[in-house]
Amino acid sequence: MNNYSETLLKLSEICKKSYNIPSSVFENANVKRGLRNADGSGVVAGVTNLSLVHGYVLNEGEKFPEEGKLYYRGYDVEKLVEAYVKENRYGFEECSFILLFGTLPTKEQLEAFKTLSSEYASLPASFTEDVIMRAPSPNIMNKLQSAIVSLYSYDENPEDLSLENQLRQSIQLIARLPIIAAHAYSVKKHIFDQDSLLLHRPLPGLSCAQNFMRIVGKDVTFNEKEARLLDLCLVLHAEHGGGNNSTFSCRVLSSTNTDIYSAISAAIGSLKGPKHGGANIKVDQMFTDIKNNVRDWKDDEEVANYLEKILSKQAGDGSGLIYGMGHAIYTKSDPRAVTLKKCAKGLAEEKGFIEEFELLQKIEELTPGIFKKVTGNNKYMCANVDMYSGLVYRMLGIPEELFTPLFATARVAGWCAHRIEEILTGGRIIRPAYKTSHVIRDYVPIDERG
């Protein structure tokens, strides 16, 4: 151990004592840890017209589970997806329009929006070379953060909070983020994995999903059916209320009247965390671990025994969590997971992944009972959107490093809409209170300290 490591170790021991706050302090001060009420519901911090996330009803203080529903600006997301499939068209651009402008677009409005988005998709001159290639990152989410902040330097009017300017910046960010993610991935592969450097530009007239599949692929081609499935994934991930961590982060920063690049960068940093958007990677890693340690995937007892080990922190990553199961709001079902599951099954049958799909389904079915057995908690638990998104992405040939960046590619539409709503309707900087637990102490001269 070198001197630096030894010094840090000693300082860490001092820190442990300084940062210890007993749980009783939180309870006595009636602190809403995680901004959650005792029943698990979120503390109401604001009002939004953007979306409704419904998973249960409260009746005289008691929570009653219900099938999950998700609405964008009052439109049922499941019905939006059904419409896009029935009409055989890409839906993410229309979904972004709905979130930003609050209504279904006419054909003319949608075409004008798509044309504008296509024009904005191209990155500023030398942006990839100067920003993405000069400081490559092994983690695409971190590169997304720094790249988004760097866009400030390429904006001739970055600080203007007028609605027109905020819309311009929002549409540009929605159009550019997938291109930045794809280029950051290519540079990462080149620098850290010694792969060839392939950089492709977006083509005008293609949807976000089409361009992403085209740019990430090596031969600049894509399968139309697979691009449509990716488009549905983007629609399902585009927005999820103001209380989720990344959106709330965006609103907190926006309430200070900071620039849009700072606010969206903060949201990306939040989404990266494994307790939030990064959970889709955790699900995939957990799934790989289960596949490697369960010999008979069709044996309910063997699968259940291994899940019990995961919950007991004897297997998996030691967290005691079965990633992809449970949600802060949804109780009986997550409508995004239900839709993705349907899509995943058909693709699994087509691509030879049906055994993996059935194993995921078994994990979903067995986990609630095992959770009750291990923890004694009888709460409702359903699969969330992360349970099946990883399998869908892998079947589409999308590498794990891009799972969470794809989440960000979709959610930036919701973030931008929430930012505009916060600026137009919030009015006050968001500043919750913290209870201080330390005692007042006297200063001791340095020569008198033990």
C-alpha positions in Angstrom: 0.0 0.0 0.0 1.5 3.4 -1.0 1.4 6.5 1.2 -1.6 7.9 -0.7 -3.7 4.8 -0.2 -2.8 4.6 3.5 -3.7 8.3 4.0 -7.0 7.8 2.3 -7.7 4.7 4.4 -7.1 6.6 7.6 -9.2 9.6 6.4 -12.0 7.2 5.4 -12.2 5.9 9.0 -12.6 9.5 10.3 -15.4 10.0 7.7 -17.4 6.9 8.8 -17.9 8.4 12.2 -18.8 11.9 10.9 -21.4 10.7 8.5 -23.3 8.3 10.8 -26.9 9.3 11.2 -29.1 6.8 13.2 -32.4 5.8 11.6 -34.2 7.0 14.7 -33.2 10.6 13.9 -35.1 10.3 10.6 -38.1 8.8 12.3 -38.2 11.4 15.2 -38.0 14.3 12.8 -40.7 12.8 10.5 -38.4 12.9 7.6 -39.8 11.6 4.3 -36.8 9.5 3.3 -36.5 9.4 -0.5 -39.4 11.9 -0.6 -41.7 9.0 0.1 -44.6 8.8 2.6 -44.9 5.9 5.0 -47.2 4.1 2.6 -44.6 4.3 -0.2 -46.4 7.0 -2.1 -44.4 10.0 -3.3 -44.5 13.3 -1.5 -46.4 15.7 -3.7 -43.9 18.3 -4.9 -45.7 19.9 -7.9 -48.4 19.7 -10.5 -48.0 18.5 -14.1 -50.2 18.2 -17.2 -47.7 16.0 -19.0 -48.5 12.5 -17.9 -50.4 10.4 -15.5 -48.8 7.3 -13.9 -51.5 5.2 -12.2 -50.9 2.1 -10.3 -53.1 2.1 -7.2 -55.9 3.9 -5.4 -55.9 5.2 -1.8 -59.1 4.8 0.1 -59.2 6.1 3.7 -55.4 5.8 3.9 -55.3 2.3 2.6 -53.6 1.4 -0.7 -55.6 -0.8 -3.1 -53.7 -2.2 -6.1 -54.9 -1.7 -9.7 -53.7 -2.6 -13.2 -51.1 0.1 -14.2 -52.0 2.8 -16.7 -49.8 5.4 -18.3 -51.1 8.5 -20.1 -49.2 11.1 -22.1 -51.1 14.4 -22.1 -54.3 12.3 -21.5 -53.6 9.8 -24.2 -53.3 6.1 -23.2 -49.8 5.0 -24.1 -51.0 1.5 -24.8 -53.5 2.8 -27.3 -50.9 5.0 -28.9 -48.7 2.0 -29.5 -51.6 0.0 -30.9 -52.4 2.9 -33.3 -48.8 3.1 -34.5 -48.7 -0.7 -35.1 -52.1 -0.7 -36.9 -51.2 2.3 -39.0 -47.8 0.8 -39.8 -45.8 4.0 -39.0 -43.2 5.2 -36.6 -44.5 6.9 -33.5 -41.7 8.5 -31.5 -41.7 11.7 -33.4 -45.5 12.1 -32.9 -45.0 11.1 -29.2 -42.5 13.9 -28.8 -44.9 16.3 -30.4 -47.6 15.3 -28.0 -45.4 15.8 -25.0 -44.0 19.2 -26.2 -47.3 20.7 -27.5 -50.0 18.9 -25.6 -52.1 17.5 -28.4 -52.2 15.1 -31.3 -50.7 16.8 -34.4 -52.4 17.0 -37.8 -50.6 15.4 -40.7 -49.3 18.8 -41.8 -48.0 19.6 -38.3 -46.4 16.2 -37.8 -44.6 16.5 -41.2 -43.4 20.0 -40.4 -42.1 18.8 -37.0 -40.4 15.8 -38.5 -38.7 18.0 -41.2 -37.5 20.4 -38.5 -36.2 17.5 -36.4 -34.4 16.0 -39.4 -32.7 19.3 -40.0 -31.6 19.6 -36.4 -30.3 16.1 -36.2 -26.9 16.9 -37.7 -24.3 17.8 -35.1 -22.5 21.1 -35.2 -19.4 21.2 -37.4 -16.4 19.3 -35.9 -18.5 18.5 -32.8 -17.7 14.7 -33.0 -14.0 15.4 -33.5 -13.6 18.1 -30.9 -16.0 16.9 -28.2 -16.6 13.2 -28.5 -13.3 11.9 -29.9 -10.9 14.1 -27.9 -12.2 12.9 -24.5 -13.5 9.4 -25.0 -15.3 7.6 -22.2 -15.8 3.9 -21.5 -19.3 4.7 -20.3 -21.6 6.2 -22.9 -23.8 7.9 -20.3 -20.9 10.0 -19.0 -20.0 11.0 -22.5 -23.6 12.0 -23.2 -23.5 14.2 -20.1 -20.3 16.1 -21.1 -21.4 16.3 -24.8 -24.8 17.8 -23.9 -23.1 20.4 -21.7 -20.7 21.1 -24.6 -23.5 21.9 -26.9 -23.9 25.2 -24.9 -20.7 26.4 -26.6 -22.2 25.8 -30.1 -25.5 27.6 -29.3 -25.6 31.3 -30.4 -28.5 31.9 -27.9 -28.1 29.4 -25.0 -29.5 31.4 -22.1 -32.7 32.8 -23.6 -35.7 31.4 -21.6 -38.3 32.5 -24.1 -40.8 29.7 -25.1 -39.7 29.9 -28.8 -36.0 29.4 -27.9 -36.8 26.6 -25.4 -38.7 24.8 -28.1 -35.8 25.2 -30.6 -33.3 23.8 -28.1 -35.6 21.0 -27.1 -36.2 19.8 -30.6 -32.5 20.0 -31.3 -31.7 17.9 -28.2 -34.3 15.3 -29.0 -32.9 15.0 -32.5 -29.2 15.1 -31.6 -29.0 12.9 -28.5 -29.3 9.6 -30.4 -26.6 10.7 -32.8 -24.3 11.7 -30.0 -24.9 8.3 -28.3 -24.1 6.4 -31.5 -20.9 8.3 -32.1 -19.8 8.0 -28.5 -20.3 4.3 -28.7 -18.3 4.1 -31.9 -15.4 6.1 -30.4 -15.6 3.9 -27.2 -15.3 0.7 -29.3 -12.4 2.2 -31.2 -10.4 3.5 -28.2 -11.1 1.0 -25.5 -12.0 -2.2 -27.5 -9.5 -1.7 -30.4 -12.3 -1.9 -33.0 -12.5 0.0 -36.3 -13.8 3.6 -36.1 -17.1 3.9 -38.0 -18.9 7.2 -37.9 -22.1 7.6 -39.8 -24.3 10.7 -40.3 -28.1 10.6 -39.9 -30.1 10.6 -43.2 -32.8 13.2 -43.7 -36.3 11.7 -43.8 -35.6 8.7 -41.5 -37.2 8.4 -38.1 -35.1 8.4 -34.9 -35.3 4.6 -34.6 -34.3 4.1 -38.3 -31.3 6.5 -38.0 -30.2 4.9 -34.8 -30.2 1.4 -36.1 -28.5 2.6 -39.3 -25.8 4.5 -37.5 -25.0 1.8 -34.9 -24.8 -0.9 -37.5 -21.6 -1.6 -39.3 -22.9 -1.6 -42.9 -25.3 1.4 -42.6 -28.4 -0.8 -43.1 -31.2 -1.8 -40.8 -34.1 -4.2 -40.7 -37.4 -2.3 -41.0 -39.3 -4.6 -38.6 -36.6 -4.3 -35.9 -36.5 -0.5 -36.3 -40.3 -0.4 -35.7 -39.8 -2.4 -32.5 -37.1 0.0 -31.3 -39.5 2.9 -32.1 -42.1 1.4 -29.8 -39.4 1.1 -27.1 -38.7 4.8 -27.5 -42.4 5.6 -27.2 -42.8 3.6 -24.0 -39.8 5.2 -22.4 -40.5 8.8 -23.5 -42.1 10.1 -20.3 -43.1 8.9 -16.8 -44.3 11.7 -14.6 -42.5 14.5 -12.8 -41.5 12.5 -9.7 -39.1 10.0 -11.2 -35.5 10.9 -10.2 -34.2 12.1 -13.6 -37.2 14.2 -14.4 -37.3 15.7 -11.0 -33.5 16.5 -11.3 -34.3 18.3 -14.6 -37.1 20.2 -12.9 -35.0 21.1 -9.9 -32.3 22.6 -12.1 -34.8 24.3 -14.4 -36.4 25.9 -11.3 -33.1 27.9 -10.9 -33.5 29.3 -14.5 -30.3 27.7 -15.5 -29.7 26.8 -19.2 -31.3 23.7 -20.8 -28.0 22.0 -21.4 -27.2 22.0 -17.6 -30.7 20.7 -16.8 -30.7 17.9 -19.3 -27.1 16.9 -18.4 -28.2 16.5 -14.8 -31.1 14.3 -15.8 -28.7 12.1 -17.8 -26.5 11.7 -14.8 -29.5 10.7 -12.7 -30.7 8.2 -15.3 -27.3 6.5 -15.3 -27.8 5.2 -11.8 -28.6 1.4 -11.4 -31.5 2.3 -9.1 -33.0 4.3 -12.1 -32.4 3.9 -15.8 -29.2 1.9 -15.3 -31.4 -0.9 -14.0 -31.9 -2.2 -17.5 -28.2 -3.2 -17.6 -28.5 -4.6 -14.1 -31.4 -6.8 -15.3 -29.3 -8.1 -18.2 -26.3 -8.8 -15.9 -28.5 -10.6 -13.4 -30.2 -12.6 -16.2 -26.8 -13.7 -17.4 -25.8 -14.8 -13.9 -29.0 -16.8 -13.5 -28.6 -18.5 -16.9 -25.0 -19.5 -15.9 -26.0 -20.9 -12.5 -29.3 -22.6 -13.1 -28.9 -25.8 -15.0 -32.5 -26.5 -16.0 -34.2 -23.2 -16.9 -37.6 -25.0 -17.0 -37.3 -26.3 -13.4 -39.4 -24.0 -11.2 -37.8 -25.3 -8.0 -34.3 -24.8 -9.2 -35.0 -21.3 -10.5 -36.9 -20.4 -7.3 -34.0 -21.6 -5.1 -31.5 -19.4 -7.0 -33.8 -16.4 -6.8 -34.0 -17.0 -3.0 -30.2 -16.9 -2.9 -30.2 -13.6 -4.8 -32.7 -12.1 -2.3 -30.7 -13.4 0.6 -27.6 -11.8 -0.8 -25.9 -15.1 -1.3 -25.9 -14.8 -5.1 -26.0 -12.2 -7.8 -24.3 -8.9 -7.1 -24.9 -9.1 -3.4 -27.5 -6.3 -3.3 -30.4 -8.6 -2.4 -32.3 -7.2 -5.3 -34.1 -8.9 -8.2 -33.7 -6.3 -10.8 -36.7 -5.7 -13.1 -39.2 -6.5 -10.4 -41.1 -4.0 -8.3 -42.0 -0.3 -8.9 -42.7 2.8 -6.8 -46.1 3.2 -8.3 -47.2 0.2 -10.3 -48.7 -2.7 -8.2 -50.5 -5.2 -10.4 -48.8 -4.4 -13.7 -46.5 -1.9 -15.5 -48.3 -1.2 -18.8 -44.9 -0.6 -20.5 -43.7 -4.0 -19.4 -46.9 -5.6 -20.5 -46.5 -4.1 -24.0 -42.8 -4.9 -24.3 -43.4 -8.5 -23.1 -45.9 -9.0 -26.0 -43.4 -7.6 -28.5 -40.5 -9.6 -27.0 -42.3 -12.9 -27.2 -42.9 -12.6 -31.0 -39.4 -11.6 -31.6 -38.0 -14.3 -29.4 -39.9 -17.0 -31.3 -38.6 -15.5 -34.6 -35.0 -15.2 -33.5 -34.5 -18.3 -31.4 -34.6 -16.6 -28.0 -37.8 -18.3 -26.8 -36.1 -20.2 -24.0 -34.6 -17.0 -22.6 -37.9 -15.3 -22.9 -39.6 -18.1 -20.9 -36.9 -18.0 -18.2 -37.5 -14.2 -17.8 -41.3 -14.9 -17.6 -40.6 -17.5 -14.9 -38.5 -15.1 -12.9 -41.4 -12.6 -13.2 -43.9 -15.2 -11.9 -41.9 -16.7 -9.1 -40.4 -13.5 -7.6 -43.4 -12.2 -5.6 -43.8 -15.4 -3.7 -40.1 -15.8 -3.0 -39.9 -12.1 -1.9 -42.7 -12.7 0.6 -40.9 -15.9 1.9 -37.5 -14.2 2.3 -38.6 -10.8 3.6 -42.1 -11.5 5.1 -43.4 -8.6 3.0 -46.6 -9.3 1.2 -46.6 -6.2 -1.0 -47.8 -6.4 -4.6 -44.9 -6.7 -7.0 -44.9 -6.7 -10.8 -42.3 -6.7 -13.5 -41.3 -3.2 -14.5 -40.2 -2.0 -18.0 -36.6 -3.0 -17.4 -37.4 -6.7 -17.1 -37.9 -7.1 -20.8 -36.2 -4.1 -22.4 -32.8 -5.7 -22.2 -33.8 -8.9 -23.9 -35.5 -6.8 -26.7 -32.4 -4.7 -27.2 -30.2 -7.8 -27.3 -32.5 -9.5 -29.9 -32.2 -6.3 -31.9 -28.4 -6.6 -31.9 -28.0 -3.5 -29.7 -25.0 -3.8 -27.3 -25.4 -3.5 -23.6 -23.4 -0.3 -23.4 -26.3 1.4 -25.3 -29.2 0.1 -23.2 -29.3 3.1 -20.9 -28.3 5.7 -23.6 -31.4 4.5 -25.5 -33.5 5.1 -22.4 -32.1 8.7 -22.4 -32.7 9.0 -26.1 -36.4 8.5 -25.5 -36.8 10.2 -22.1 -35.2 13.5 -23.3 -38.6 14.3 -24.9 -40.2 14.1 -21.5 -37.4 16.0 -19.8 -37.6 18.9 -22.2 -41.4 19.1 -21.8 -41.1 19.1 -18.0 -38.4 21.8 -18.2 -40.7 24.1 -20.2 -43.6 23.4 -17.9 -41.4 24.2 -14.8 -40.2 27.4 -16.3 -43.7 28.5 -17.4 -45.6 27.4 -14.3 -43.2 26.6 -11.4 -42.3 30.1 -10.4 -40.1 29.3 -7.4 -36.8 27.6 -7.0 -37.2 24.0 -5.6 -35.7 23.9 -2.2 -36.8 21.2 0.3 -35.6 21.4 3.9 -33.2 19.1 5.8 -33.2 18.5 9.5 -29.8 19.1 11.1 -28.8 16.4 13.7 -25.4 17.6 14.9 -24.7 19.3 18.2 -23.1 22.7 18.6 -19.4 22.4 19.6 -16.7 24.8 20.8 -13.7 25.5 18.7 -10.5 23.9 20.1 -7.1 25.4 19.2 -5.0 23.1 17.1 -2.3 22.6 19.8 -4.9 21.4 22.3 -6.5 18.8 20.2 -5.9 15.1 21.0 
